[in-house]
Amino acid sequence: MAKPFATTLPLGGATLVNRLFRFLAVAGPGVIVMFADTEAGSITTAATSGAQFGYKLVLLQLLLVVPLFIVQEMTVRLGTVTGKGHARLIRDHYGLGWAWLSLGTMLLTNVAALITEFAGIAGAVQIFGLPPQPFVIIAALLLCVVIFTASYRRVEVFALALCAIELLFIPAAFAAHAPLHDILKQGILGAQPLGNESYLLLIASNIGAVIMPWMIFYQQSATVDKGLKEGDLGYARADTAIGSVLTQGIMCAIIVTTAATLYVRHIAVSDAAHAAIALEPLVGKFAGITFGAGLIGASMLGALVVSLATAWAFGEAFYWRCSLNDGLRARRFTALYLACVLAAAAFVLIPHLPLIQLTVDVEAFNGFVLPIVLGFLLVLVNDRRVIGERRNRVLANVITLSLSALIVGLGVWMTIATFVHST
């Protein structure tokens, strides 16, 4: 009897079907961290970009796929080759002092990011006419329950379900009926208003939102906790590449949605929830609901990933038990995760906080901290003692250093511009 068609197509010593199943077994950390990158702050930035400048910033989102993949691929390589998380490598090779510097900068951005995630949840439920306080509490409790499953796999499945919710931004974009001709002519091939200071500020915000410091810690730790080895590197890279394309596709969808509806009617937005509310009377309830549901999924995923990144980083640096498979045996790891979730949720429940301004400030602060994190990443991935022959190639170093320089330059310029306008 002839073999099935799929099993008669050898590719590098393995069948296509076997390769597919192997990829599915390895995939997860890359897609999850990339979808988490499209969190409440990033969605607010994209929605504002579309409402203020139409399709102009679609091109930037597409260009950012490359540096996003390059940076996160380095974390995958370090995790699969060394079997250690990011903070653990810094502690083992460069000492506790440098580990503290890395942990300190990460912790500052993570605490602020967690607050913006719960602020996103609070804003999103108001789209459905619901009071925010009970749902912030429910979201926090759900995120707490997840940590007690004592299984990396169960947590990953929960995270992937949240990723699926984020895909609702795509039908919202189709519901806006944006002309493809306008997207191509104005957004990709059109002239960029680089002389406009507000536009340059949004460029800086979008670049600052695309690579977060916690992403590096999370993906490397998740790669290790999942048990991926050097032989899995090719599939892990594919996982990261797919995630990079999908997350930037979602950012484009958000820009297109607000550009096709709010921009053409000169309606300004203050945050992502406001954008969803403004969409309803323009394109119908469906778009507003899908946009709001996507925002809830994105905020929940962001809160999960940032909390795990924090707990993993400290657990690795101080040699705690820090595997999701250890359950309650990883007491300090679990306690730190719970503290992150509960403290951020409690902070958001304080009335009359300037949550919108906080979201903007977090994105700007990420721009200052990210070069420090990228510096540690480059040192590790170029150290033969750490990664052997898997060291970086020149092109990856050039792109990462250029990205760091650009981020620092934009951050300094934003600070000066803000100071000048406030005086």
N, C-alpha and C positions, 0 to 999 in steps of 0.2 A: 504494500500500500504506500502511496506517495505521502511524503510528509506535508503538513500544512504549509502554505506559502510563506507565512511569517517566519517559520523556523528553518527555511531553506535560504535565508538571506544572511549569511555570516558577515559580520562587520567587526574587524579587529579581533577575531577570535570569539566573539559573542554574538548571539542572534539579536535582531532588532527588538524582539519581545523581551528578551532577558535584559537588554540595555534599558528598555523603558521601565521595567519593574525595578531595576537597580536605581535608576534616577528617582523614581517615586519613593523608594526607601530612603534615599539620601536627602531629597528635597525637604524644605521646611524653613530652616534658619534664614536663608537668603530671602525668600518670598516674604516671610513674616517681618523681618527687620525693615525691608523696603516699604511694605504697606504701612508699618508703624511710622515710617518717615513722613507719610501723608497724614499727620496728626492734626489736632485742632489748630495749632499755630500756623502750620503750612497751608491748611485749607483757608484760613482767614487771609493769609498773604495772597494766595491764588485768586480768591474771590475778589479781593480788593484790586488786584492787578487787572482782572477782566472788567470790573465796573468802572475803573478810572481810565484805562487805555485800550479797551477793546481786546483785539486778538494779538496785539503787538508782542506780548511776552510769551506767546506759544513757542516761538523759535528758541528762546532761552531755555525753556523746559526741555525741549528736545536735545539741545546741546549738552545739558547737564547730565544726560544719561551716561556719557563717557567717564567724566571724573567720578561720578557716583559709583559706577561699577569698579573702576580701578582702585579706589580707596577700600571698598568693602572686600574686593578680591584678596587684598593683602591680609586682611583679618582671617579670611578663610584659609589662606595658605599657612599662616602662622598656627592656626588651631589644628589643622589636619596634620601638619608635619611635626609639631612639638607635643601635641596632646595637652597643652596648657592654655589657660585663659590669658587675656591681655595683662591684667594686673599681676597675675602670678609670674609671668615672664619678666616684667619690669622688676618685681621684688627679687626674683632669683638671680638676675643677671646684673642689676645695677643698684640694688640695695633698698632698704626701707625708706630712706629719705626721698629718693626719686619716686618711689611708689606712693608716698604721701602726697607729693606734688601732683601726681597724676590723679589720685583719688580725690584730692581736694577740689581741683578744677572740675572734675566730673560731677562731684556731689552738688556743687553750686548750681550747675546747669540742670541737673536732674531734678532737684527739689523744685526749681522754678518751672521746669517743663511739666512736672506732675500736676502742679496747680493749674496750669493752662489746660491740661487734659480734662480735669474735673470741671473747670469753667466751661469747656466745650460741651460736656454732658449737660450741665445746668442750662446752657443756652439752647441746646438742641431739643430738649423735652418741651420747652416753651413753644416751639413750633407747633406742637400737637395740642397746645392749650393746657398743658399739665404743670403743676407746681414743681419747681426744680428740686427743692430740698429732699423730699422722699426718694426721688430717683437717684440723686447723688449718693444717698445712703445705701440704696439697693445696689447700685453699681459697685460701691466700695465693698459691700458684703460679698457680692458675687466674685469679685477679684480676690477676696480673702479666702473664699471657699476653694478656689482653684488650686491654691498652694498646698492644700491638704490632700490632694489626690495621690501623692507619693508616686508620681509617674511623669517622666519627661514627655512621653508620648501623649498622655491625656491633655497636658497643658498645651502641647503643640496643636492638637486637634481643636481645642478651644480657640487658640489664636488664629488658626486657619479659618474657622467659622467667622470670626470677626473680619478677617480679610475679605471673605466673600460678601459681607455686608457692604464693605467699602466699594465694591463693584457697582453699587447702585448709583454712584455718581455718573456712570456712563449712560444709562438710560435717561437720566436727568438732562444730560447734554443733548441727546437726540430729541427730547421733548421740547427743547428750546428752538429747534428748527434753524440752526445756524447754517447759512449758505456755505458750502464747501469752497466756492469761489472766493468768498470774502476771507475765509480762514487762510487760504493759500496766498492771496494777493496782499492782504493787510498784515497777516501774522507771520508768514514765513518768508515771503519775497519782498514785502514792503519795506520802506525806509523806517529806521528806528529813531525816535525823537531823543537822541542822546544829549541834546542841549537843554532838555527839561529836567530840572532838579528833582521834581517829584518822581519822574520816571527813573532816574538814577537811584533814588532811594529804594524804589521797588525792586530794581535789579539787585541791589545789595541785600534786601530782605529775602528775595527768592533764592539767592546763592547761599545765604546764611541758613535758610530753611531746608536746603536739600541734603546736607550732610551734618548730622548732629553728633556731638561727642559720644553720647550713649550708644549710638549704633555700633561703633567699633568694639566697645566692651561687650555688648549683647551678642553680636553674631559670633565672635570668637568663643565666648563661653558656651553658647548654645551648640556650636559645632563640637566642642569637647564633651558637653554633657550628653549629646546624642551619640557619642562614640564614633564619630567619623575619623577615618585614618587617611594617610597620604594617598592610598589607592583610590579613595573616594573624591579626590581633589577635582578631577574633571567634571564630575556630576555636580559637585558643590559649586563650582564656577558657573555651570549652566543655571543652577538654581538662583544664583546671585544675578546673573545676566537677565533672566526672565523677570525677576523682581524689579530690577532697575528700569526695565522698559515699561512694566505695568504701572509702577508708582508714578513715573513721569507722564504716562498716558492719563492717569487719573488727574494729575495736576493740570494737564492740558484740557481735560473734560470740564473741570471746574472753571477755568478761565473762559472756555468757549460758552459755557452755560450763562455766566454773568455778563459776558461781552454781548451775546446775542439778545439779552433781555434788559439788563440794567444799564449798560453803557449807552445803548441806542436811545434810551429814554432819560439819560442824564440822572440816574438814581444812584446816589453814593451809598456805600455800605460801611458799617463800623466793625462788623465781625461776621463769621460764617453763618451763625444762626440768623442774624439780621438779613443776610443775603437770601437764605431759604424762605424767610417770611415774605420778603419783597418779591420773590419769584412767583408765589401762588397766584396773585391776581393777574399776572402777565401770561403765564403759560399753563395755568391750571393746578389743581391740588396735587396731581400725581408728581409733578416735578418738585414741588415743595416738600412732599412727604419723602420721596426718595433721597433728596438732598439732605433732609434732616436725619433720616435713618442712616445714611452714609456717614454723617458727622458723628452720630452716636457710636457707630462701629469703630470709626477711626480713633475717637477719643478713648474708648475702652481699650483698644489694642495698644495705643500709645502708653496709657497708664500701666498696663500689664508689662510691656517690654521695658519701660524705663525703670519700674520697680525691680524687675528681675535683673536688669543690668547693674543696678546699684548693689543689690544683695550679692550677686555673683562676684563683682569686683572686690568688695571688701572681704568676702569669704576666701577668695583666691589669694589676696595679698596677705592675709593673716592665717592661712592654712586651716580654715574652718572646714567642716563638712559643708559642701555647698552644691550638692546635686539634687535636682528635683526628684530623683528616684529614692532619695534617703528619707523623704517625708519628715516626720517629727524628730527623727534622729539628728537632722540638721537644724538644731534649735536656734543658733544665732543667725544663721542664714534666713530661716523662716521668720524670726522675730524682726529682722531688719526689713524684710519685704513687707510685712504687715504694718510696720511703723511708717514706711513710705506711703502706703496706700491710705491708711487711716488719717495720718497727719495732713496730707494734701486735701482729702475730702473734707476734713474738719475746717481747714483754712478757707475753703471755697464757701462753706456755709455761713461764714461771718458776713453779716449784711453790709451793703454799701461799699464793698471793696472795688477799686478801679481795675476790674479784671481785664478789660480790653487793653488798657495801657500796659498792664503787666505782660500780656501776650506779646505786644510789640517789643517791649524791653527784653523779653527772653530771647527773641529772635536776634536782636542786636547783640546781646551778651554772648550768644553762641558764636558769633563771628569773632569775638576776641579770644575765646577759650579754644576754639577748634584748632588753630595753628599749633598750640601746645600739644594737643592730643595727636595731631598729625605728625608732629616732630617725634614723639615717642614711637609712633607706628613706623616711621621711616627708619629710625635707628634700629629697631628690632628686625625689620624685614631686610636690612642690609648687613646685619651682623652674621658672619659665617658661623660663629659659635652657636647662634640661636637656631638658624634655619638652614645651614649648610649650603648645598648647591642650589637651593630654591630661592636664593637671594633675588632682590629686585633687578629688573633690567633698567637701563638708563632712561627709557621713555617714561616708565611709571614714575621714576623719581622726578623727572622734569615736570610732568603734569601735576604731581602732588605738590611740589615746591611752588610752582606757578599759581596753583589754586590757593595755597596758604598766603602767598604774597598778595594776591588779589583780594582775599578776604580781609587781611590786615589793612590794606590800603583803603578799601571801602569802609571798613569799620572806623578808621581814623577820620576819613572824610565825613562820614555820617555824624560823628561826635562833634567835629568842628562846625558843620552846617547847623546842627541842632543848637549848639551854643550861640552861634551868631544870630540865629532867628529868635532866640529867647532873650537876647540883650537889646 
